[in-house]
Amino acid sequence: MQHEEVNMKKGDIIIFKAEDCWFSKAIAILSHSDVCHAAMAYTEDSITENLADGVQVNRVLVSEGDDVYVLRLASEPDAGPLLCCADDYLQNKNKYDFPGLVLLGGLLIYRYILPTPKILKIADRIIDAACLKLDLMIQNALHYKGRAMVCSQYIYQIFNDCGDEYKIKIIGGCLWNDADSASGENNSYNIRLFDYLSNNQNGCNCTSSFSDYLKEGEEETLCEELCVAFSEAEKNEQQGNCDKELEGDKVQKQIASVAQRAEGFCSRFKHFLELINCDMPMDAMFVTPGDILNHSTNLKRVEMVSLKRV
């Protein structure tokens, strides 16, 4: 293998394209991108990443496998602190423990969406089911005090822990407190459920009968329904039919109902973060690979390479 040809260095960020499954596609849609997973180059032939069974290092073959984006801090600082920080997470055996529905629920709350009746109905079901998952996470957190992160938040956290010189600066992604502008702001039809939340997120019993019988495998079905609903909404918007679908008080009442569900989600998630002593803002926990790829101001795209885990 001639690693020099692909120019991948220790500390580089590796962004994987969305896989051929509905969950990956849903993440890509909600982050307005074509990607769904993030990792960091650990050595010349390995990456560190956060997968279902925790933070780990995996050997890779470069120039073989699927195409990935390679990103690097524009200032190109020493990669040593990044590797040391990654080692800390590896030694602490931080685990994933961040169910997919919770990620989707957070993205639906913090992202701008087109509030069609179908999208709102599915969003309500996903957030409702995510509340049930959060209840389980809270119970687990009472016994396990480790950090819980998604793949991209793990990478973001490594860089953040190394100080201002390394911190990934994101504008217009999920980190709304840092955003001067956000995707969707220029479209008068788009809304953000977060803007509809009250200041009194003291928790609510928002789980419905749907969550009580959510079975294994139904998460993928929900993701499929979400992707189809977004595809239909995009098509209607292009054809100029979206304004008719959004007219009237019915949609506003539906938004209010989903926002109430979202308050229960945010309350639970805030409680969970307190239990695991997480010092990151709630919205920062929902940083996505698409944010890192498309909305970072201090990262440069080195190139695209082929990568295969071995």
Phi and psi restraints in degrees (value plus and minus 20) as a CYANA .aco file:
   2 GLN   PHI    -131.9   -91.9
   2 GLN   PSI      69.7   109.7
   3 HIS   PHI     -86.4   -46.4
   3 HIS   PSI     -44.5    -4.5
   4 GLU   PHI     -80.7   -40.7
   4 GLU   PSI     -49.8    -9.8
   5 GLU   PHI     -86.7   -46.7
   5 GLU   PSI     -52.1   -12.1
   6 VAL   PHI    -116.7   -76.7
   6 VAL   PSI     -30.9     9.1
   7 ASN   PHI      40.3    80.3
   7 ASN   PSI      20.2    60.2
   8 MET   PHI    -118.4   -78.4
   8 MET   PSI     105.2   145.2
   9 LYS   PHI    -136.1   -96.1
   9 LYS   PSI     141.4   181.4
  10 LYS   PHI     -76.6   -36.6
  10 LYS   PSI     115.7   155.7
  11 GLY   PHI      70.2   110.2
  11 GLY   PSI     -28.2    11.8
  12 ASP   PHI     -86.9   -46.9
  12 ASP   PSI     126.9   166.9
  13 ILE   PHI    -112.5   -72.5
  13 ILE   PSI     112.0   152.0
  14 ILE   PHI    -131.6   -91.6
  14 ILE   PSI     102.6   142.6
  15 ILE   PHI    -134.3   -94.3
  15 ILE   PSI     101.5   141.5
  16 PHE   PHI    -113.2   -73.2
  16 PHE   PSI     122.7   162.7
  17 LYS   PHI     -90.0   -50.0
  17 LYS   PSI     136.6   176.6
  18 ALA   PHI     -80.8   -40.8
  18 ALA   PSI     117.4   157.4
  19 GLU   PHI     -99.9   -59.9
  19 GLU   PSI     151.5   191.5
  20 ASP   PHI    -106.2   -66.2
  20 ASP   PSI      40.5    80.5
  21 CYS   PHI    -162.1  -122.1
  21 CYS   PSI     136.1   176.1
  22 TRP   PHI     -87.6   -47.6
  22 TRP   PSI     -51.8   -11.8
  23 PHE   PHI     -84.2   -44.2
  23 PHE   PSI     -66.5   -26.5
  24 SER   PHI     -81.2   -41.2
  24 SER   PSI     -61.6   -21.6
  25 LYS   PHI     -85.2   -45.2
  25 LYS   PSI     -57.0   -17.0
  26 ALA   PHI     -84.7   -44.7
  26 ALA   PSI     -61.4   -21.4
  27 ILE   PHI     -81.3   -41.3
  27 ILE   PSI     -65.0   -25.0
  28 ALA   PHI     -81.3   -41.3
  28 ALA   PSI     -62.9   -22.9
  29 ILE   PHI     -83.9   -43.9
  29 ILE   PSI     -66.7   -26.7
  30 LEU   PHI     -89.9   -49.9
  30 LEU   PSI     -41.9    -1.9
  31 SER   PHI    -122.6   -82.6
  31 SER   PSI      -9.8    30.2
  32 HIS   PHI      31.2    71.2
  32 HIS   PSI      30.2    70.2
  33 SER   PHI    -168.5  -128.5
  33 SER   PSI    -194.0  -154.0
  34 ASP   PHI    -139.1   -99.1
  34 ASP   PSI       1.3    41.3
  35 VAL   PHI    -144.5  -104.5
  35 VAL   PSI     141.1   181.1
  36 CYS   PHI    -168.3  -128.3
  36 CYS   PSI     -21.3    18.7
  37 HIS   PHI    -167.8  -127.8
  37 HIS   PSI     127.0   167.0
  38 ALA   PHI    -151.2  -111.2
  38 ALA   PSI     126.1   166.1
  39 ALA   PHI    -167.4  -127.4
  39 ALA   PSI     157.5   197.5
  40 MET   PHI    -154.3  -114.3
  40 MET   PSI     119.0   159.0
  41 ALA   PHI     -85.5   -45.5
  41 ALA   PSI     101.8   141.8
  42 TYR   PHI    -116.4   -76.4
  42 TYR   PSI     -64.3   -24.3
  43 THR   PHI    -155.4  -115.4
  43 THR   PSI    -192.3  -152.3
  44 GLU   PHI     -87.8   -47.8
  44 GLU   PSI     -39.6     0.4
  45 ASP   PHI    -154.6  -114.6
  45 ASP   PSI      11.5    51.5
  46 SER   PHI    -172.7  -132.7
  46 SER   PSI     137.3   177.3
  47 ILE   PHI    -148.9  -108.9
  47 ILE   PSI     132.2   172.2
  48 THR   PHI    -126.9   -86.9
  48 THR   PSI     116.3   156.3
  49 GLU   PHI    -173.2  -133.2
  49 GLU   PSI     145.9   185.9
  50 ASN   PHI    -131.6   -91.6
  50 ASN   PSI      89.4   129.4
  51 LEU   PHI    -134.3   -94.3
  51 LEU   PSI    -194.1  -154.1
  52 ALA   PHI     -77.4   -37.4
  52 ALA   PSI     -51.6   -11.6
  53 ASP   PHI    -121.6   -81.6
  53 ASP   PSI      -1.1    38.9
  54 GLY   PHI      92.2   132.2
  54 GLY   PSI    -198.8  -158.8
  55 VAL   PHI     -89.6   -49.6
  55 VAL   PSI     114.4   154.4
  56 GLN   PHI    -177.0  -137.0
  56 GLN   PSI     150.3   190.3
  57 VAL   PHI    -136.5   -96.5
  57 VAL   PSI     110.8   150.8
  58 ASN   PHI    -145.6  -105.6
  58 ASN   PSI     114.7   154.7
  59 ARG   PHI     -93.2   -53.2
  59 ARG   PSI     125.5   165.5
  60 VAL   PHI    -155.1  -115.1
  60 VAL   PSI     135.3   175.3
  61 LEU   PHI    -124.5   -84.5
  61 LEU   PSI     107.5   147.5
  62 VAL   PHI    -113.9   -73.9
  62 VAL   PSI     124.7   164.7
  63 SER   PHI      60.6   100.6
  63 SER   PSI      -9.3    30.7
  64 GLU   PHI    -155.0  -115.0
  64 GLU   PSI     134.1   174.1
  65 GLY   PHI      73.3   113.3
  65 GLY   PSI    -169.8  -129.8
  66 ASP   PHI    -104.8   -64.8
  66 ASP   PSI     133.7   173.7
  67 ASP   PHI     -93.3   -53.3
  67 ASP   PSI     117.9   157.9
  68 VAL   PHI    -155.3  -115.3
  68 VAL   PSI     135.6   175.6
  69 TYR   PHI    -108.7   -68.7
  69 TYR   PSI     119.7   159.7
  70 VAL   PHI    -133.0   -93.0
  70 VAL   PSI     101.7   141.7
  71 LEU   PHI    -138.0   -98.0
  71 LEU   PSI     134.0   174.0
  72 ARG   PHI    -168.4  -128.4
  72 ARG   PSI     124.9   164.9
  73 LEU   PHI     -78.0   -38.0
  73 LEU   PSI     113.7   153.7
  74 ALA   PHI     -81.0   -41.0
  74 ALA   PSI     -52.2   -12.2
  75 SER   PHI     -98.4   -58.4
  75 SER   PSI     -32.5     7.5
  76 GLU   PHI      27.6    67.6
  76 GLU   PSI      38.0    78.0
  77 PRO   PHI     -92.7   -52.7
  77 PRO   PSI     151.7   191.7
  78 ASP   PHI     -79.5   -39.5
  78 ASP   PSI     112.7   152.7
  79 ALA   PHI     -98.8   -58.8
  79 ALA   PSI     -28.3    11.7
  80 GLY   PHI     -72.2   -32.2
  80 GLY   PSI     -71.9   -31.9
  81 PRO   PHI     -79.2   -39.2
  81 PRO   PSI     -55.3   -15.3
  82 LEU   PHI     -84.5   -44.5
  82 LEU   PSI     -62.7   -22.7
  83 LEU   PHI     -88.9   -48.9
  83 LEU   PSI     -57.7   -17.7
  84 CYS   PHI     -84.1   -44.1
  84 CYS   PSI     -61.0   -21.0
  85 CYS   PHI     -85.5   -45.5
  85 CYS   PSI     -62.8   -22.8
  86 ALA   PHI     -80.9   -40.9
  86 ALA   PSI     -59.2   -19.2
  87 ASP   PHI     -80.7   -40.7
  87 ASP   PSI     -58.5   -18.5
  88 ASP   PHI     -80.9   -40.9
  88 ASP   PSI     -65.2   -25.2
  89 TYR   PHI     -85.9   -45.9
  89 TYR   PSI     -57.2   -17.2
  90 LEU   PHI     -87.0   -47.0
  90 LEU   PSI     -61.4   -21.4
  91 GLN   PHI     -88.9   -48.9
  91 GLN   PSI     -53.2   -13.2
  92 ASN   PHI     -99.7   -59.7
  92 ASN   PSI     -26.0    14.0
  93 LYS   PHI      33.3    73.3
  93 LYS   PSI      26.7    66.7
  94 ASN   PHI     -79.6   -39.6
  94 ASN   PSI     115.7   155.7
  95 LYS   PHI    -127.7   -87.7
  95 LYS   PSI     142.1   182.1
  96 TYR   PHI     -87.0   -47.0
  96 TYR   PSI     -88.2   -48.2
  97 ASP   PHI      26.3    66.3
  97 ASP   PSI      21.9    61.9
  98 PHE   PHI    -157.3  -117.3
  98 PHE   PSI      63.4   103.4
  99 PRO   PHI     -74.3   -34.3
  99 PRO   PSI     127.8   167.8
 100 GLY   PHI     -77.0   -37.0
 100 GLY   PSI     -58.4   -18.4
 101 LEU   PHI     -84.5   -44.5
 101 LEU   PSI     -52.6   -12.6
 102 VAL   PHI     -87.2   -47.2
 102 VAL   PSI     -61.9   -21.9
 103 LEU   PHI     -80.5   -40.5
 103 LEU   PSI     -68.0   -28.0
 104 LEU   PHI     -82.6   -42.6
 104 LEU   PSI     -60.8   -20.8
 105 GLY   PHI     -79.6   -39.6
 105 GLY   PSI     -64.4   -24.4
 106 GLY   PHI     -84.7   -44.7
 106 GLY   PSI     -60.9   -20.9
 107 LEU   PHI     -85.5   -45.5
 107 LEU   PSI     -57.9   -17.9
 108 LEU   PHI     -84.9   -44.9
 108 LEU   PSI     -49.7    -9.7
 109 ILE   PHI    -101.1   -61.1
 109 ILE   PSI     -61.4   -21.4
 110 TYR   PHI    -113.6   -73.6
 110 TYR   PSI     -31.2     8.8
 111 ARG   PHI    -117.5   -77.5
 111 ARG   PSI     131.8   171.8
 112 TYR   PHI     -93.8   -53.8
 112 TYR   PSI     112.1   152.1
 113 ILE   PHI    -152.7  -112.7
 113 ILE   PSI     137.6   177.6
 114 LEU   PHI    -105.5   -65.5
 114 LEU   PSI      95.9   135.9
 115 PRO   PHI    -101.9   -61.9
 115 PRO   PSI      42.4    82.4
 116 THR   PHI     -95.6   -55.6
 116 THR   PSI     135.8   175.8
 117 PRO   PHI     -73.7   -33.7
 117 PRO   PSI     -59.6   -19.6
 118 LYS   PHI     -90.1   -50.1
 118 LYS   PSI     -63.7   -23.7
 119 ILE   PHI     -82.6   -42.6
 119 ILE   PSI     -63.1   -23.1
 120 LEU   PHI     -84.8   -44.8
 120 LEU   PSI     -58.5   -18.5
 121 LYS   PHI     -83.1   -43.1
 121 LYS   PSI     -65.1   -25.1
 122 ILE   PHI     -90.9   -50.9
 122 ILE   PSI     -58.0   -18.0
 123 ALA   PHI     -79.3   -39.3
 123 ALA   PSI     -61.5   -21.5
 124 ASP   PHI     -80.7   -40.7
 124 ASP   PSI     -63.6   -23.6
 125 ARG   PHI     -87.2   -47.2
 125 ARG   PSI     -61.0   -21.0
 126 ILE   PHI     -86.9   -46.9
 126 ILE   PSI     -65.8   -25.8
 127 ILE   PHI     -85.0   -45.0
 127 ILE   PSI     -58.1   -18.1
 128 ASP   PHI     -80.2   -40.2
 128 ASP   PSI     -69.5   -29.5
 129 ALA   PHI     -85.7   -45.7
 129 ALA   PSI     -54.0   -14.0
 130 ALA   PHI     -85.6   -45.6
 130 ALA   PSI     -52.4   -12.4
 131 CYS   PHI     -81.7   -41.7
 131 CYS   PSI     -60.4   -20.4
 132 LEU   PHI     -84.8   -44.8
 132 LEU   PSI     -61.5   -21.5
 133 LYS   PHI     -83.1   -43.1
 133 LYS   PSI     -57.7   -17.7
 134 LEU   PHI     -85.7   -45.7
 134 LEU   PSI     -57.5   -17.5
 135 ASP   PHI     -79.0   -39.0
 135 ASP   PSI     -59.9   -19.9
 136 LEU   PHI     -88.8   -48.8
 136 LEU   PSI     -58.9   -18.9
 137 MET   PHI     -83.1   -43.1
 137 MET   PSI     -58.4   -18.4
 138 ILE   PHI     -84.2   -44.2
 138 ILE   PSI     -62.4   -22.4
 139 GLN   PHI     -83.0   -43.0
 139 GLN   PSI     -61.0   -21.0
 140 ASN   PHI     -86.7   -46.7
 140 ASN   PSI     -56.7   -16.7
 141 ALA   PHI     -86.5   -46.5
 141 ALA   PSI     -43.2    -3.2
 142 LEU   PHI     -86.8   -46.8
 142 LEU   PSI     -41.7    -1.7
 143 HIS   PHI    -130.3   -90.3
 143 HIS   PSI     -44.5    -4.5
 144 TYR   PHI    -144.0  -104.0
 144 TYR   PSI     102.1   142.1
 145 LYS   PHI    -121.8   -81.8
 145 LYS   PSI     -11.4    28.6
 146 GLY   PHI     -93.6   -53.6
 146 GLY   PSI     146.8   186.8
 147 ARG   PHI     -93.6   -53.6
 147 ARG   PSI     121.6   161.6
 148 ALA   PHI    -136.3   -96.3
 148 ALA   PSI     105.6   145.6
 149 MET   PHI    -164.3  -124.3
 149 MET   PSI     132.6   172.6
 150 VAL   PHI    -105.7   -65.7
 150 VAL   PSI     151.1   191.1
 151 CYS   PHI     -77.7   -37.7
 151 CYS   PSI     -66.9   -26.9
 152 SER   PHI     -93.6   -53.6
 152 SER   PSI     -51.3   -11.3
 153 GLN   PHI     -89.6   -49.6
 153 GLN   PSI     -51.6   -11.6
 154 TYR   PHI     -80.9   -40.9
 154 TYR   PSI     -66.8   -26.8
 155 ILE   PHI     -86.3   -46.3
 155 ILE   PSI     -65.5   -25.5
 156 TYR   PHI     -77.9   -37.9
 156 TYR   PSI     -61.1   -21.1
 157 GLN   PHI     -87.0   -47.0
 157 GLN   PSI     -59.4   -19.4
 158 ILE   PHI     -76.2   -36.2
 158 ILE   PSI     -69.2   -29.2
 159 PHE   PHI     -87.5   -47.5
 159 PHE   PSI     -58.3   -18.3
 160 ASN   PHI     -84.1   -44.1
 160 ASN   PSI     -59.1   -19.1
 161 ASP   PHI     -87.8   -47.8
 161 ASP   PSI     -39.5     0.5
 162 CYS   PHI    -105.8   -65.8
 162 CYS   PSI     -20.6    19.4
 163 GLY   PHI      83.3   123.3
 163 GLY   PSI     157.5   197.5
 164 ASP   PHI     -79.2   -39.2
 164 ASP   PSI     -53.3   -13.3
 165 GLU   PHI     -84.6   -44.6
 165 GLU   PSI     -45.8    -5.8
 166 TYR   PHI    -126.5   -86.5
 166 TYR   PSI     -37.9     2.1
 167 LYS   PHI     -77.0   -37.0
 167 LYS   PSI     110.7   150.7
 168 ILE   PHI     -97.0   -57.0
 168 ILE   PSI     102.8   142.8
 169 LYS   PHI    -117.0   -77.0
 169 LYS   PSI      97.5   137.5
 170 ILE   PHI    -136.5   -96.5
 170 ILE   PSI     109.5   149.5
 171 ILE   PHI    -141.4  -101.4
 171 ILE   PSI     107.2   147.2
 172 GLY   PHI      64.2   104.2
 172 GLY   PSI      -6.9    33.1
 173 GLY   PHI    -121.4   -81.4
 173 GLY   PSI    -161.9  -121.9
 174 CYS   PHI    -101.0   -61.0
 174 CYS   PSI     -33.5     6.5
 175 LEU   PHI    -103.4   -63.4
 175 LEU   PSI      52.7    92.7
 176 TRP   PHI     -82.6   -42.6
 176 TRP   PSI     -49.3    -9.3
 177 ASN   PHI     -85.1   -45.1
 177 ASN   PSI     -43.1    -3.1
 178 ASP   PHI    -119.8   -79.8
 178 ASP   PSI     -20.3    19.7
 179 ALA   PHI    -110.2   -70.2
 179 ALA   PSI     110.5   150.5
 180 ASP   PHI    -105.8   -65.8
 180 ASP   PSI     -47.0    -7.0
 181 SER   PHI    -169.8  -129.8
 181 SER   PSI     141.1   181.1
 182 ALA   PHI    -158.9  -118.9
 182 ALA   PSI     126.6   166.6
 183 SER   PHI     -80.3   -40.3
 183 SER   PSI     109.3   149.3
 184 GLY   PHI      84.4   124.4
 184 GLY   PSI     -35.0     5.0
 185 GLU   PHI     -82.9   -42.9
 185 GLU   PSI     -52.7   -12.7
 186 ASN   PHI     -99.9   -59.9
 186 ASN   PSI     -28.5    11.5
 187 ASN   PHI    -119.9   -79.9
 187 ASN   PSI      95.0   135.0
 188 SER   PHI     -85.6   -45.6
 188 SER   PSI     -37.4     2.6
 189 TYR   PHI    -101.5   -61.5
 189 TYR   PSI     -47.3    -7.3
 190 ASN   PHI     -92.9   -52.9
 190 ASN   PSI     124.9   164.9
 191 ILE   PHI    -150.8  -110.8
 191 ILE   PSI     144.7   184.7
 192 ARG   PHI    -143.6  -103.6
 192 ARG   PSI     100.2   140.2
 193 LEU   PHI     -77.8   -37.8
 193 LEU   PSI     -50.6   -10.6
 194 PHE   PHI     -76.7   -36.7
 194 PHE   PSI     -54.5   -14.5
 195 ASP   PHI     -91.1   -51.1
 195 ASP   PSI     -33.2     6.8
 196 TYR   PHI    -119.6   -79.6
 196 TYR   PSI     -18.7    21.3
 197 LEU   PHI     -99.6   -59.6
 197 LEU   PSI     126.7   166.7
 198 SER   PHI    -102.4   -62.4
 198 SER   PSI     153.3   193.3
 199 ASN   PHI    -105.3   -65.3
 199 ASN   PSI     -24.0    16.0
 200 ASN   PHI    -127.2   -87.2
 200 ASN   PSI      56.0    96.0
 201 GLN   PHI    -113.9   -73.9
 201 GLN   PSI      50.4    90.4
 202 ASN   PHI    -114.7   -74.7
 202 ASN   PSI      -7.2    32.8
 203 GLY   PHI      73.6   113.6
 203 GLY   PSI     127.5   167.5
 204 CYS   PHI    -175.1  -135.1
 204 CYS   PSI     131.9   171.9
 205 ASN   PHI    -103.3   -63.3
 205 ASN   PSI      65.2   105.2
 206 CYS   PHI    -123.1   -83.1
 206 CYS   PSI     -23.2    16.8
 207 THR   PHI     -93.4   -53.4
 207 THR   PSI     115.2   155.2
 208 SER   PHI    -124.4   -84.4
 208 SER   PSI    -195.1  -155.1
 209 SER   PHI     -84.3   -44.3
 209 SER   PSI     -42.3    -2.3
 210 PHE   PHI     -80.4   -40.4
 210 PHE   PSI     -65.9   -25.9
 211 SER   PHI     -85.0   -45.0
 211 SER   PSI     -48.9    -8.9
 212 ASP   PHI     -86.4   -46.4
 212 ASP   PSI     -44.6    -4.6
 213 TYR   PHI    -143.0  -103.0
 213 TYR   PSI       3.2    43.2
 214 LEU   PHI     -86.3   -46.3
 214 LEU   PSI      99.4   139.4
 215 LYS   PHI    -124.6   -84.6
 215 LYS   PSI     143.4   183.4
 216 GLU   PHI     -80.0   -40.0
 216 GLU   PSI     111.1   151.1
 217 GLY   PHI      78.7   118.7
 217 GLY   PSI     -40.2    -0.2
 218 GLU   PHI     -93.8   -53.8
 218 GLU   PSI     -38.6     1.4
 219 GLU   PHI     -81.5   -41.5
 219 GLU   PSI     -61.6   -21.6
 220 GLU   PHI     -84.2   -44.2
 220 GLU   PSI     -56.6   -16.6
 221 THR   PHI     -84.5   -44.5
 221 THR   PSI     -62.0   -22.0
 222 LEU   PHI     -81.6   -41.6
 222 LEU   PSI     -61.9   -21.9
 223 CYS   PHI     -83.3   -43.3
 223 CYS   PSI     -59.9   -19.9
 224 GLU   PHI     -82.5   -42.5
 224 GLU   PSI     -65.9   -25.9
 225 GLU   PHI     -81.6   -41.6
 225 GLU   PSI     -58.1   -18.1
 226 LEU   PHI     -84.6   -44.6
 226 LEU   PSI     -65.1   -25.1
 227 CYS   PHI     -82.8   -42.8
 227 CYS   PSI     -63.1   -23.1
 228 VAL   PHI     -83.9   -43.9
 228 VAL   PSI     -61.7   -21.7
 229 ALA   PHI     -83.4   -43.4
 229 ALA   PSI     -60.3   -20.3
 230 PHE   PHI     -87.9   -47.9
 230 PHE   PSI     -58.4   -18.4
 231 SER   PHI     -83.4   -43.4
 231 SER   PSI     -62.7   -22.7
 232 GLU   PHI     -86.0   -46.0
 232 GLU   PSI     -61.3   -21.3
 233 ALA   PHI     -84.2   -44.2
 233 ALA   PSI     -60.3   -20.3
 234 GLU   PHI     -84.5   -44.5
 234 GLU   PSI     -60.7   -20.7
 235 LYS   PHI     -84.7   -44.7
 235 LYS   PSI     -64.5   -24.5
 236 ASN   PHI     -84.4   -44.4
 236 ASN   PSI     -56.5   -16.5
 237 GLU   PHI     -84.9   -44.9
 237 GLU   PSI     -62.2   -22.2
 238 GLN   PHI     -84.9   -44.9
 238 GLN   PSI     -52.0   -12.0
 239 GLN   PHI    -108.1   -68.1
 239 GLN   PSI     -21.3    18.7
 240 GLY   PHI      58.6    98.6
 240 GLY   PSI      -2.2    37.8
 241 ASN   PHI    -115.6   -75.6
 241 ASN   PSI     -24.5    15.5
 242 CYS   PHI     -89.4   -49.4
 242 CYS   PSI     -52.8   -12.8
 243 ASP   PHI     -83.8   -43.8
 243 ASP   PSI     -55.0   -15.0
 244 LYS   PHI     -86.7   -46.7
 244 LYS   PSI     -58.6   -18.6
 245 GLU   PHI     -89.6   -49.6
 245 GLU   PSI     -44.8    -4.8
 246 LEU   PHI    -119.8   -79.8
 246 LEU   PSI     -17.4    22.6
 247 GLU   PHI     -98.1   -58.1
 247 GLU   PSI     133.9   173.9
 248 GLY   PHI      74.8   114.8
 248 GLY   PSI     149.6   189.6
 249 ASP   PHI     -98.0   -58.0
 249 ASP   PSI     -38.4     1.6
 250 LYS   PHI     -81.0   -41.0
 250 LYS   PSI     -64.5   -24.5
 251 VAL   PHI     -86.7   -46.7
 251 VAL   PSI     -60.1   -20.1
 252 GLN   PHI     -82.2   -42.2
 252 GLN   PSI     -59.4   -19.4
 253 LYS   PHI     -86.4   -46.4
 253 LYS   PSI     -56.8   -16.8
 254 GLN   PHI     -87.0   -47.0
 254 GLN   PSI     -60.1   -20.1
 255 ILE   PHI     -80.8   -40.8
 255 ILE   PSI     -64.9   -24.9
 256 ALA   PHI     -81.1   -41.1
 256 ALA   PSI     -58.8   -18.8
 257 SER   PHI     -86.1   -46.1
 257 SER   PSI     -63.6   -23.6
 258 VAL   PHI     -88.1   -48.1
 258 VAL   PSI     -55.4   -15.4
 259 ALA   PHI     -83.3   -43.3
 259 ALA   PSI     -56.4   -16.4
 260 GLN   PHI     -84.4   -44.4
 260 GLN   PSI     -60.4   -20.4
 261 ARG   PHI     -82.7   -42.7
 261 ARG   PSI     -60.3   -20.3
 262 ALA   PHI     -84.9   -44.9
 262 ALA   PSI     -52.6   -12.6
 263 GLU   PHI     -82.1   -42.1
 263 GLU   PSI     -61.0   -21.0
 264 GLY   PHI     -83.4   -43.4
 264 GLY   PSI     -58.8   -18.8
 265 PHE   PHI     -82.0   -42.0
 265 PHE   PSI     -71.3   -31.3
 266 CYS   PHI     -82.8   -42.8
 266 CYS   PSI     -58.3   -18.3
 267 SER   PHI     -82.7   -42.7
 267 SER   PSI     -66.0   -26.0
 268 ARG   PHI     -84.3   -44.3
 268 ARG   PSI     -63.3   -23.3
 269 PHE   PHI     -85.9   -45.9
 269 PHE   PSI     -58.9   -18.9
 270 LYS   PHI     -81.1   -41.1
 270 LYS   PSI     -62.9   -22.9
 271 HIS   PHI     -83.3   -43.3
 271 HIS   PSI     -60.9   -20.9
 272 PHE   PHI     -81.6   -41.6
 272 PHE   PSI     -65.8   -25.8
 273 LEU   PHI     -81.7   -41.7
 273 LEU   PSI     -56.0   -16.0
 274 GLU   PHI     -85.3   -45.3
 274 GLU   PSI     -59.7   -19.7
 275 LEU   PHI     -85.9   -45.9
 275 LEU   PSI     -54.9   -14.9
 276 ILE   PHI    -116.0   -76.0
 276 ILE   PSI     -10.0    30.0
 277 ASN   PHI      35.9    75.9
 277 ASN   PSI      23.1    63.1
 278 CYS   PHI    -104.8   -64.8
 278 CYS   PSI     108.1   148.1
 279 ASP   PHI    -118.7   -78.7
 279 ASP   PSI     -11.0    29.0
 280 MET   PHI    -108.2   -68.2
 280 MET   PSI     124.7   164.7
 281 PRO   PHI     -79.6   -39.6
 281 PRO   PSI     131.7   171.7
 282 MET   PHI     -78.1   -38.1
 282 MET   PSI     -63.7   -23.7
 283 ASP   PHI     -86.6   -46.6
 283 ASP   PSI     -48.7    -8.7
 284 ALA   PHI     -87.7   -47.7
 284 ALA   PSI     -39.6     0.4
 285 MET   PHI     -92.7   -52.7
 285 MET   PSI     -30.3     9.7
 286 PHE   PHI    -132.7   -92.7
 286 PHE   PSI       6.4    46.4
 287 VAL   PHI     -85.0   -45.0
 287 VAL   PSI     119.2   159.2
 288 THR   PHI    -135.9   -95.9
 288 THR   PSI     142.8   182.8
 289 PRO   PHI     -76.2   -36.2
 289 PRO   PSI     -54.5   -14.5
 290 GLY   PHI     -84.9   -44.9
 290 GLY   PSI     -54.8   -14.8
 291 ASP   PHI     -82.5   -42.5
 291 ASP   PSI     -67.0   -27.0
 292 ILE   PHI     -83.9   -43.9
 292 ILE   PSI     -61.0   -21.0
 293 LEU   PHI     -93.0   -53.0
 293 LEU   PSI     -64.7   -24.7
 294 ASN   PHI    -126.5   -86.5
 294 ASN   PSI     -35.4     4.6
 295 HIS   PHI    -143.5  -103.5
 295 HIS   PSI      -9.2    30.8
 296 SER   PHI    -108.5   -68.5
 296 SER   PSI     116.5   156.5
 297 THR   PHI    -116.1   -76.1
 297 THR   PSI     -32.5     7.5
 298 ASN   PHI    -141.1  -101.1
 298 ASN   PSI      -3.2    36.8
 299 LEU   PHI    -130.5   -90.5
 299 LEU   PSI     124.9   164.9
 300 LYS   PHI    -138.1   -98.1
 300 LYS   PSI     125.0   165.0
 301 ARG   PHI    -100.7   -60.7
 301 ARG   PSI      98.8   138.8
 302 VAL   PHI     -96.4   -56.4
 302 VAL   PSI     -73.1   -33.1
 303 GLU   PHI     159.8   199.8
 303 GLU   PSI    -198.6  -158.6
 304 MET   PHI    -127.6   -87.6
 304 MET   PSI     116.3   156.3
 305 VAL   PHI    -151.0  -111.0
 305 VAL   PSI     149.0   189.0
 306 SER   PHI    -118.8   -78.8
 306 SER   PSI     117.3   157.3
 307 LEU   PHI    -159.0  -119.0
 307 LEU   PSI     119.0   159.0
 308 LYS   PHI    -159.9  -119.9
 308 LYS   PSI     106.5   146.5
 309 ARG   PHI     -93.8   -53.8
 309 ARG   PSI     121.5   161.5
